[in-house]
């Protein structure tokens, strides 16, 4: 998951070397170098502005979980409520729904 130009610049040498079996989820405003990896561009930053900028990680991770099926989104949401204060968990739960919808 890459959310910014700074992040892309930090890992650009690794991105270039990724094989076609890899998938990179990237904010649609970020430029990436050429790679064989599958690139999935999503409006992650714009979604975070609409939901809650502090919840950008929850948005990005839920988009990944929805696409990959690594584990159920419900488990992620349950973990939010188990380990965060209620107000923060509620904000992140909204972010999870927004990220899954991307």
C-alpha positions as CSV (number, residue, x, y, z in Angstrom):
1,X,0.0,0.0,0.0
2,X,1.4,3.4,-1.0
3,X,-0.3,6.5,0.1
4,X,2.1,9.3,-0.9
5,X,4.9,10.4,-3.3
6,X,7.3,10.2,-0.3
7,X,6.3,6.6,0.3
8,X,6.7,5.8,-3.4
9,X,10.1,7.4,-3.5
10,X,11.3,5.4,-0.5
11,X,10.4,2.0,-2.1
12,X,10.8,2.8,-5.8
13,X,13.7,0.4,-6.2
14,X,11.7,-2.4,-4.8
15,X,8.6,-1.5,-6.9
16,X,10.6,-1.7,-10.1
17,X,11.7,-5.3,-9.2
18,X,8.2,-6.6,-8.3
19,X,7.0,-9.5,-10.4
20,X,3.6,-9.8,-12.0
21,X,2.4,-11.9,-9.2
22,X,2.5,-8.9,-6.8
23,X,-0.2,-6.3,-6.4
24,X,0.4,-2.7,-5.3
25,X,-2.5,-0.7,-4.0
26,X,-1.7,3.0,-4.4
27,X,-3.4,6.3,-4.0
28,X,-4.5,7.5,-7.4
29,X,-2.5,10.8,-7.1
30,X,0.8,9.0,-6.7
31,X,3.2,8.4,-9.6
32,X,5.0,5.0,-9.7
33,X,7.9,3.7,-11.7
34,X,7.4,1.0,-14.3
35,X,6.9,-2.4,-12.8
36,X,5.5,-5.8,-13.7
37,X,3.3,-5.8,-10.6
38,X,-0.4,-5.2,-10.9
39,X,-1.2,-1.7,-9.9
40,X,-4.6,-0.9,-8.3
41,X,-5.2,2.9,-8.1
42,X,-7.8,4.0,-5.6
43,X,-8.8,7.5,-4.2
44,X,-7.6,6.7,-0.7
45,X,-6.5,10.2,0.2
46,X,-9.7,11.8,-1.1
47,X,-11.8,9.2,0.8
48,X,-9.8,10.0,3.9
49,X,-10.6,13.7,3.5
50,X,-14.3,12.9,3.3
51,X,-14.3,10.4,6.2
52,X,-11.6,11.4,8.6
53,X,-8.0,12.1,7.6
54,X,-6.7,10.4,10.7
55,X,-8.3,7.1,9.5
56,X,-6.4,6.8,6.3
57,X,-4.6,3.6,7.4
58,X,-8.0,2.0,8.2
59,X,-9.3,3.0,4.7
60,X,-6.3,1.6,2.9
61,X,-6.1,-1.6,4.9
62,X,-9.8,-2.3,4.5
63,X,-9.5,-1.8,0.7
64,X,-6.6,-4.4,0.8
65,X,-8.6,-6.8,2.9
66,X,-11.7,-6.5,0.7
67,X,-9.7,-7.3,-2.5
68,X,-7.4,-9.9,-1.1
69,X,-9.7,-11.8,1.3
70,X,-6.8,-12.2,3.7
71,X,-9.3,-12.1,6.6
72,X,-12.8,-10.9,7.0
73,X,-13.5,-7.1,7.3
74,X,-15.7,-8.0,10.3
75,X,-12.7,-9.3,12.1
76,X,-10.8,-6.0,11.5
77,X,-13.8,-4.0,12.7
78,X,-14.1,-6.2,15.8
79,X,-10.4,-5.6,16.5
80,X,-10.9,-1.8,16.3
81,X,-13.5,-1.9,19.0
82,X,-11.5,-4.3,21.1
83,X,-8.3,-2.2,21.1
84,X,-9.3,1.4,20.6
85,X,-11.4,3.9,22.6
86,X,-15.0,3.8,21.5
87,X,-14.9,7.2,19.7
88,X,-11.8,6.3,17.7
89,X,-13.1,2.9,16.9
90,X,-16.4,4.4,15.6
91,X,-14.5,6.7,13.3
92,X,-12.3,3.9,12.1
93,X,-15.3,1.7,11.5
94,X,-16.7,4.4,9.2
95,X,-13.3,4.3,7.4
96,X,-13.4,0.6,7.1
97,X,-16.8,0.8,5.3
98,X,-15.5,3.6,3.0
99,X,-12.3,1.7,2.2
100,X,-14.2,-1.5,1.4
101,X,-16.4,0.4,-1.0
102,X,-13.5,1.6,-3.1
